[in-house]
Amino acid sequence: MSTRLWFAVAYVAIQVGRTAFVTVVTWRHELGPNFQRIMAWETTAGALWLGGGFADHRARAVLWLAALAAEYAAPWLGYRFPGLGRSTTAHWTIDGSHMAERCQLFVITALGESLLVTGSTFGDQEGLGAGTVAAFAVAFLGSVAMWWIYFDRSAEAAATRIANADDPGRLGRSAYTFSHVPLIAGIIVGAVADDLVVAHPRGHMTGGTAAVVLGGPALFVAGHALFKRAVFGHFTTARLLALVALAALTPVAMLLSPLFLAVPALAVLGALAGWEVRGRRARTLTVAEEAA
């Protein structure tokens, strides 16, 4: 059996298997109809995943993209399915604090893996020159900046908000299920960029390298902006300015070396992290003054 088919079978077994178990044990429970709708969607997506496992390259891409689209569209549609009706977010009785903690651990894991990849690439270099060392420092500081942006205040405040929400299912869907997708993607793309920059800090700039060096931070900032919008109900000016600054680097990206493009990208993340610190201190000072 091919690797792609092993992947499809394993993935479908996990997704459909666990949903089938919950569907059976909640059949006569008030949550039963909700899990029956989820089961219908998972079975439909599962058929597409398995079909892709048997298909050739082009057909497989189409089938797997359709399966992925089905899995992500289902929650937005309330798992509406013919003959089974539709669920609302009120039906999703999640533990908000637990979900927030799981997602925070996911972010930590992604950042940790990116550092491992960068460290491995750094260790494989022969004759560590100033450019390689500088590239590794930029990569490390970039991960620190992402960690700071996410955890300085918003992670804890969002966990408190969802734990006390009247409709934690809505926040869980919007803030933690969907908004974290571009956020985690940004960390992964950033890790690819770090690997390329550490390996060739002064090498020839390619379109792919420029795309990941700027795209990683942009995806992360956009994901975090969507996360804060879902939780707190507004976009922050600082994140919009950060995205504008990263976009402004695009016209000159091909004129720079990988390292000298990574430095201003890091500066954008560092400025956003500094803004978070400033905002937290200002809020703390305001609370202290009001208490006095």
Beta strands, then each sheet from edge to edge (+ up, - down):
end
